[in-house]
């Protein structure tokens, strides 16, 4: 809104000024318009003295609230302030930038008195008129306005109903504008069309105030405009000081406020010269950025190389590069963030996104993301070292697992000891034979998971030369009473007892029972032991044969599966976004827990459960977990455990 202060001048001076409005170079015109309440749009048209010698740049100016009128008999008020005032006073509107001299054509429409704001159609109609009737450069159309007219500029360049208007404008300059911008469309209009913007206001403006301009600056920062918008805050000058300073055709010096600090500043480039530095023809098409191809690495490799490129458009060149990590787990330090190619170190398991931003020599930017997936190596579990008294044994890799999903391949090889024979070397449980008494062997297991990651580990087999107890067999099966273990001996020397040991993972064994041995005998003996606590799932067993002098050896490991009681277990959906459904259908009952671990084994959440029926149906809340791979473990009592890898989206 224009200041309410009225400047009283003599009738003679006022009449002289009015007559100057209708000089040879600035004349009043009208065009019909059915949208306007007056049926017309009246405007002042300024042509420079050298009109016709070039395709002229065009300025369209919107006045303040005090200059409204009917477009005909009241048109002279439009030249009270701003651009048409300078045109009426004889300013040539000719400026030289980068060695090129250009003369402006200026159009200044009058807002109907029926309106309290500037509808966008005024600006749009002036552009149409100029393109159809004047010798202008369509790539150099500039719009500006003061007070209510400044608000009209904000409204037009953020008009969500005509978001492409800005694409036909080379630059905009609202001066002490009222708050008429559409916050919701700010980015999709000014931002999308890369519209250069320079706004002015005085900090002591008591009519409109600096807030609307500050509000627009906050919108511009939130959008990350490219090119960056300019905002000038004069320290003093009141409401009218903003347009007196902004439209000055020279190079004035004023106190301005930047970041709360006041300093004297000489405007070596005025608004008109800045206008001429902006054009829709060259330099304002965003560059093209590429962050390179998606990469996948497997730990322990924790470093990648990012190779980005940037390409300018319309003859522009790339001025700078900038890398930033935009998502992913902790770690991932960028070595040189301002280089096109750089390395990233310290990556951990998870999915990272790194974004490259390229900026051209006009200040326009483009971004491109690249995804780096870091997967953990699978865990190869070849089973514990064995000491046996036979010439053959079974190796067991059933406890191997991968946080990435299932194990898809097993591969056994011999890496130590006399030559042995490995049967079914591509299975989890191969048989090794042709072992020599008194010798030691080393076998290597290599596992490969569903994503192609692999890992290796070794296990040892020692064949005892002494046979205090010669086992003829060792086997097990599930019965209605529990897991029945049976073994027999051909001979026994100084045998005190057998300790029956059990494991639920094939690695960690614990004693669950004791069966006395026959001492010393050449007769064959048969032994049994029933594990009544084996409720459901897979169980591994071995015998620890202990002599009367305390020496002992272990038997081979056998696996007994209680499939009749294991039932079914489901976790879905996988990947999961919020709630993970867990459904158990088996005979297991009792108190238990559902735990969620990250791939480093850290417990992230745990909930308790009570299973009293055959079916348990519950939901685990995964909302507060960041995207990535997790391990969900279900335990009921001491005899039931289930783990599964779950991907969180």
Residue pairs with C-beta under 8 A, 6 or more apart in sequence:
1 64
1 65
1 147
1 148
1 178
1 207
1 208
2 64
2 65
2 66
2 67
2 81
2 146
2 147
2 148
2 207
2 239
2 240
3 207
3 238
3 239
3 240
4 207
17 79
17 88
18 76
20 79
20 88
20 89
20 90
21 28
21 44
21 75
21 76
21 78
21 79
21 84
21 88
22 28
22 76
23 88
23 90
25 46
25 47
25 48
25 49
25 87
26 44
26 45
26 46
26 47
26 79
26 84
26 87
26 88
26 106
27 44
27 45
28 42
28 43
28 44
28 45
28 72
28 75
28 76
29 42
29 43
29 44
29 45
30 40
30 41
30 42
30 43
30 71
30 72
31 40
31 41
31 43
31 125
31 129
32 39
32 40
33 39
33 40
33 41
33 121
33 125
35 119
35 121
36 71
36 112
36 121
37 112
37 114
37 115
38 70
38 71
38 112
38 114
40 71
40 72
41 71
41 109
41 110
41 122
41 125
41 126
42 69
42 70
42 71
42 72
42 75
42 109
42 110
43 71
43 75
43 78
43 107
43 108
43 109
43 110
43 126
44 75
44 78
44 79
44 84
44 87
44 106
44 107
44 108
45 105
45 106
45 107
45 134
46 84
46 87
46 93
46 104
46 105
46 106
46 107
46 108
47 105
47 134
48 56
48 92
48 93
48 94
48 103
48 104
48 105
49 92
49 103
50 94
50 103
51 103
51 105
51 135
52 135
53 103
54 102
54 103
54 135
54 137
55 135
55 136
55 137
56 102
56 103
56 104
56 105
56 134
56 135
56 136
56 137
57 102
57 103
57 104
57 105
57 136
57 137
57 140
57 141
57 142
57 170
57 275
57 276
58 104
58 105
58 106
58 107
58 130
58 134
58 136
58 137
58 140
58 141
58 142
59 83
59 93
59 104
59 105
59 106
59 107
59 142
59 143
59 144
59 272
59 275
60 106
60 107
60 108
60 109
60 123
60 126
60 127
60 130
60 141
60 142
60 143
60 144
61 82
61 83
61 84
61 106
61 107
61 108
61 144
61 145
61 149
62 108
62 109
62 111
62 118
62 122
62 123
62 143
62 144
62 145
62 146
62 148
62 149
62 150
62 152
62 153
63 77
63 78
63 80
63 81
63 82
63 84
63 108
63 110
63 111
63 145
63 146
63 148
63 149
64 81
64 146
64 147
64 148
64 149
65 116
65 147
65 148
66 77
66 80
67 77
67 78
67 80
67 81
67 110
67 111
68 77
68 110
68 111
68 112
68 113
68 115
69 75
69 77
69 78
69 110
69 111
69 112
69 113
70 110
70 112
70 113
71 109
71 110
71 112
74 110
75 110
77 110
78 84
78 108
78 109
78 110
79 85
79 87
79 88
79 108
81 146
81 240
81 243
82 108
82 144
82 145
82 146
82 149
82 175
82 243
82 247
83 106
83 108
83 144
83 247
84 106
84 108
85 247
86 93
86 247
86 249
87 93
87 106
87 108
91 249
92 103
93 103
93 104
93 106
93 249
93 272
94 101
94 102
94 103
94 104
95 101
95 102
95 104
95 249
95 270
95 272
95 273
95 276
96 102
97 273
97 276
97 277
98 277
100 276
102 140
102 276
104 272
105 130
105 134
105 135
105 136
107 126
107 129
107 130
109 122
109 125
109 126
111 118
111 122
111 148
111 149
111 152
117 148
117 151
117 152
117 155
117 178
117 180
118 145
118 148
118 149
118 151
118 152
118 153
118 155
118 156
118 180
120 152
120 155
120 156
120 159
120 161
120 162
120 165
122 152
123 143
123 152
123 153
123 156
123 165
124 156
124 162
124 165
127 141
127 168
130 136
130 141
131 138
138 168
138 280
139 170
139 279
139 280
139 281
140 170
140 275
140 276
140 278
140 279
140 280
140 281
141 168
141 169
141 170
141 280
142 169
142 170
142 171
142 172
142 173
142 275
142 278
143 153
143 156
143 157
143 169
143 171
143 172
143 173
144 150
144 153
144 172
144 173
144 174
144 175
144 271
145 151
145 152
145 153
145 174
145 175
145 177
146 175
146 176
146 177
146 242
146 243
146 246
146 247
147 175
147 176
147 177
147 178
147 207
147 208
147 239
147 243
148 178
149 175
149 177
150 174
150 175
150 176
150 177
150 178
150 199
151 174
151 177
151 178
151 179
151 180
151 212
152 177
152 180
153 172
153 173
153 174
153 177
154 174
154 177
154 178
154 179
154 180
154 181
154 212
154 216
155 180
155 181
155 182
156 165
157 165
157 166
157 169
157 172
157 181
157 189
157 190
157 195
157 197
158 181
158 182
158 183
158 185
158 186
158 189
158 190
159 165
159 182
159 185
159 189
160 182
160 184
160 185
160 188
160 189
163 185
163 188
163 189
163 192
163 193
164 193
165 189
166 172
166 189
166 190
166 192
166 193
166 195
167 193
167 280
168 280
169 193
169 195
169 280
170 196
170 275
170 278
170 279
170 280
171 195
171 196
171 197
171 198
171 274
171 275
171 278
172 190
172 195
172 196
172 197
172 198
173 197
173 198
173 199
173 200
173 246
173 271
173 275
174 199
174 200
174 213
174 216
175 199
175 200
175 201
175 242
175 243
175 246
175 247
176 200
176 201
176 202
176 205
176 207
176 208
176 213
176 239
176 242
176 243
177 199
177 201
177 208
177 212
177 213
177 216
178 208
178 212
179 211
179 212
179 215
179 216
181 212
181 215
181 216
181 219
182 189
183 219
186 216
186 219
186 220
186 222
186 223
187 219
187 222
187 223
189 195
190 197
190 220
190 223
190 225
190 229
191 223
191 224
191 225
191 226
194 225
194 226
194 227
194 284
194 285
194 286
194 364
196 227
196 229
196 278
196 284
197 220
197 225
197 229
197 230
198 229
198 230
198 231
198 232
198 271
198 274
199 213
199 216
199 217
199 229
199 230
199 231
199 232
200 213
200 232
200 234
200 242
200 243
200 245
200 246
201 208
201 210
201 212
201 213
201 232
201 233
201 234
201 242
202 210
202 233
202 234
202 235
202 236
202 237
202 238
202 239
202 241
202 242
202 245
203 210
203 233
203 234
203 235
203 236
203 257
204 235
204 236
204 237
204 238
205 237
205 238
205 239
205 241
205 242
206 238
206 239
207 238
207 239
208 239
210 233
213 231
213 233
216 231
217 229
217 231
220 228
220 229
220 231
224 365
226 286
226 359
226 363
226 364
226 365
227 284
227 362
227 363
227 364
228 363
232 246
232 256
233 256
233 257
233 258
234 241
234 242
234 245
234 254
234 255
234 256
234 257
235 254
235 255
235 256
235 257
235 262
236 255
237 244
237 245
237 254
245 252
245 254
246 271
247 271
248 270
249 270
249 272
250 270
251 266
251 267
251 268
251 269
251 270
252 266
252 267
252 270
253 264
253 265
253 266
253 267
254 264
254 265
254 267
255 262
255 263
255 264
255 265
256 262
256 263
256 265
269 277
278 284
281 314
282 314
282 315
282 316
283 314
283 315
283 316
283 361
283 362
283 364
284 314
284 362
284 364
285 313
285 314
285 316
285 364
286 313
286 360
286 364
286 365
286 366
287 310
287 311
287 312
287 313
287 316
287 318
287 358
287 359
287 360
287 364
287 365
287 366
288 310
288 311
288 313
288 358
288 366
289 308
289 309
289 310
289 356
289 357
289 358
289 366
289 367
289 368
290 308
290 309
290 310
290 356
290 368
291 306
291 308
291 354
291 355
291 356
291 368
291 369
291 370
292 306
292 307
292 308
292 309
292 370
293 370
294 370
294 371
294 372
294 373
295 304
295 370
295 371
295 372
295 373
296 372
296 373
296 374
296 375
296 451
297 304
297 347
297 372
297 373
297 374
297 375
298 374
298 375
298 376
298 377
298 453
299 348
299 349
299 374
299 375
299 376
299 377
300 377
302 331
302 345
302 346
302 347
302 348
302 374
303 343
303 344
303 345
303 346
303 347
304 343
304 344
304 347
304 372
305 341
305 342
305 343
305 344
306 323
306 334
306 341
306 342
306 343
306 344
306 354
306 356
306 370
307 340
307 341
308 321
308 323
308 340
308 341
308 356
308 358
308 368
308 370
309 340
310 318
310 321
310 340
310 356
310 358
310 360
310 366
311 318
312 318
312 360
312 361
313 360
316 360
316 361
316 362
316 364
317 360
317 361
318 358
318 359
318 360
318 361
319 359
319 360
319 361
320 338
320 358
320 359
321 338
321 339
321 340
321 356
321 357
321 358
321 359
322 337
322 338
322 356
322 357
322 358
322 359
323 334
323 337
323 338
323 339
323 342
323 354
323 355
323 356
323 357
324 334
324 337
324 354
324 355
324 357
325 332
325 334
325 344
325 352
325 353
325 354
325 355
326 353
326 354
326 355
326 369
327 351
327 352
327 353
327 627
328 350
328 351
328 352
328 353
328 372
329 348
329 349
329 350
329 352
329 626
329 628
330 348
331 346
331 347
331 348
332 344
332 345
332 346
332 347
332 348
332 352
332 354
332 372
333 344
333 345
333 346
334 342
334 343
334 344
334 354
335 342
335 343
335 344
335 345
336 342
336 343
344 352
344 354
344 372
347 372
347 374
348 374
348 600
349 374
349 375
349 376
349 403
349 599
349 600
349 628
349 629
350 373
350 374
350 627
350 628
350 629
351 371
351 372
351 373
351 374
351 627
351 628
352 371
352 372
352 373
352 374
353 369
353 370
353 371
353 372
354 369
354 370
354 372
355 367
355 368
355 369
355 370
356 367
356 368
356 369
356 370
357 365
357 366
357 367
358 365
358 366
358 367
358 368
359 365
375 403
375 404
375 451
375 453
376 402
376 403
376 404
376 453
376 599
376 629
377 453
377 454
377 455
378 400
378 401
378 402
378 403
378 404
378 407
378 447
378 448
378 449
378 453
378 454
378 455
379 400
379 401
379 402
379 447
379 455
380 397
380 400
380 445
380 446
380 447
380 455
380 456
380 457
381 397
381 398
381 399
381 400
381 401
381 445
381 457
381 505
381 506
381 507
382 395
382 396
382 397
382 400
382 443
382 444
382 445
382 457
382 458
382 459
383 395
383 396
383 397
383 399
383 459
383 506
383 507
383 557
384 459
384 507
384 509
384 557
385 459
385 460
385 461
385 462
386 393
386 459
386 460
386 461
386 462
386 554
386 556
386 557
387 461
387 462
387 464
387 553
387 554
388 435
388 461
388 462
388 463
388 464
388 553
388 554
388 555
388 556
389 463
389 464
389 466
389 467
389 469
389 470
389 471
389 553
390 435
390 463
390 471
390 556
391 433
391 434
391 435
391 436
391 437
391 463
392 431
392 432
392 433
392 434
392 435
393 431
393 432
393 435
393 461
393 556
394 429
394 430
394 431
394 432
394 556
394 557
395 412
395 429
395 430
395 431
395 432
395 443
395 445
395 459
395 461
396 428
396 429
396 506
396 540
396 557
396 559
397 410
397 412
397 428
397 429
397 445
397 447
398 428
398 429
398 506
398 538
398 540
398 559
399 505
399 506
399 507
400 407
400 410
400 428
400 445
400 447
401 407
401 643
402 447
402 449
402 450
402 453
402 645
403 599
403 629
403 631
403 645
404 449
404 450
404 451
404 453
404 629
404 645
405 449
405 450
405 451
405 645
406 449
406 450
407 447
407 448
407 449
407 450
408 448
408 449
408 450
409 426
409 447
409 448
410 426
410 427
410 428
410 445
410 446
410 447
411 425
411 426
411 445
411 446
411 447
411 448
412 422
412 425
412 426
412 430
412 443
412 444
412 445
412 446
413 422
413 425
413 443
413 444
413 446
414 420
414 422
414 432
414 441
414 442
414 443
414 444
415 442
415 443
415 444
415 458
416 440
416 441
416 442
416 460
417 439
417 440
417 441
417 442
417 461
418 436
418 439
418 441
419 434
420 432
420 433
420 434
420 435
420 441
421 432
421 433
421 434
422 430
422 431
422 432
422 443
423 430
423 431
423 432
423 433
424 430
424 431
429 559
432 441
432 443
432 461
435 441
435 461
435 463
436 463
437 463
437 464
437 465
438 463
438 464
438 465
439 462
439 463
440 460
440 461
440 462
440 463
441 460
441 461
441 462
441 463
442 458
442 459
442 460
442 461
443 458
443 459
443 460
443 461
444 456
444 457
444 458
445 456
445 457
445 458
445 459
446 454
446 455
446 456
447 454
447 455
447 456
448 454
464 553
467 491
467 493
468 492
468 493
468 494
468 495
468 545
468 547
468 551
468 553
469 489
469 491
469 492
469 493
469 495
469 517
469 545
469 553
470 489
470 490
470 491
470 492
471 487
471 488
471 489
471 490
471 543
471 555
472 488
472 489
472 490
472 524
473 486
473 487
473 488
474 485
474 486
474 487
474 543
474 555
474 556
474 558
475 485
475 486
475 487
475 558
476 483
476 484
476 485
476 486
476 541
476 558
476 559
476 560
477 483
477 484
477 560
478 484
478 534
478 560
478 561
478 562
478 563
478 564
479 530
481 530
481 532
482 530
482 531
482 532
482 533
482 534
483 530
483 531
483 534
483 539
483 541
483 560
483 562
484 528
484 529
484 530
484 531
485 500
485 528
485 529
485 530
485 531
485 541
485 558
485 560
486 526
486 527
486 528
487 498
487 526
487 527
487 543
487 555
488 524
488 525
488 526
488 527
489 495
489 518
489 524
489 525
489 527
490 524
491 521
491 522
491 523
492 517
492 518
492 519
492 520
492 521
492 525
493 520
493 547
494 519
494 520
494 547
494 548
494 549
495 517
495 518
495 519
495 520
495 545
495 547
495 548
496 516
496 517
496 519
496 546
496 547
496 548
497 514
497 515
497 516
497 517
497 546
498 514
498 515
498 516
498 517
498 527
498 543
498 544
498 545
498 546
499 511
499 513
499 514
499 543
499 544
499 546
499 552
500 511
500 512
500 513
500 514
500 515
500 529
500 531
500 541
500 543
501 509
501 510
501 511
501 512
501 541
501 542
501 543
501 544
502 509
502 510
502 512
502 531
502 534
502 539
502 540
502 541
503 509
503 510
503 539
503 540
503 541
503 542
504 537
504 538
504 539
504 540
504 639
504 641
505 540
506 540
506 557
506 559
509 540
509 542
511 544
512 531
512 533
513 529
513 531
515 527
515 529
517 545
518 525
519 548
531 539
531 541
533 638
533 639
534 560
534 562
534 639
535 562
535 565
535 587
535 588
535 637
535 639
535 640
536 562
536 565
536 566
536 567
536 586
536 587
536 588
536 639
536 640
537 561
537 562
537 566
537 639
537 640
537 641
537 642
538 559
538 560
538 561
538 562
539 559
539 560
539 561
539 562
540 557
540 558
540 559
540 560
541 557
541 558
541 559
541 560
542 554
542 555
542 556
542 557
542 558
543 554
543 555
544 552
544 553
544 554
544 555
545 552
545 553
545 554
545 555
546 552
565 586
565 587
565 588
566 586
567 584
567 585
567 586
567 587
567 588
567 614
568 583
568 584
568 585
568 586
569 582
569 583
569 584
569 585
569 586
569 634
569 642
570 581
570 582
570 583
571 580
571 581
571 582
571 583
571 632
571 644
571 646
572 580
572 581
573 580
573 581
574 580
574 644
574 646
574 647
575 646
575 647
575 648
575 649
576 622
576 646
576 647
576 648
576 649
577 622
577 648
577 649
578 621
578 622
578 623
579 619
579 620
579 621
579 622
579 623
580 619
580 620
580 622
580 632
580 646
581 617
581 618
581 619
582 594
582 616
582 617
582 618
582 619
582 620
582 632
582 634
583 615
583 616
583 617
584 611
584 615
584 616
584 634
585 614
585 615
586 614
586 640
587 614
588 611
588 636
588 637
588 639
588 640
589 611
589 612
589 613
589 636
590 610
590 611
590 636
590 637
591 608
591 609
591 610
591 611
591 636
591 637
592 608
592 609
592 610
592 611
592 634
592 635
592 636
592 637
592 640
593 606
593 607
593 608
593 609
593 633
593 634
593 635
594 606
594 607
594 609
594 618
594 620
594 632
594 633
594 634
595 603
595 605
595 606
595 632
595 633
595 635
596 603
596 604
596 605
596 606
596 620
596 622
596 625
596 630
596 631
596 632
596 633
597 603
597 604
597 630
597 631
597 632
597 633
598 604
598 628
598 630
598 631
599 628
599 629
599 630
599 631
604 625
604 630
605 620
605 621
607 620
609 616
609 618
609 636
611 636
620 632
622 630
622 646
622 648
625 648
626 648
627 648
627 649
628 647
628 648
629 645
629 646
629 647
629 648
630 645
630 646
630 647
630 648
631 643
631 644
631 645
631 646
632 643
632 644
632 645
632 646
633 641
633 642
633 643
634 640
634 641
634 642
634 643
635 641
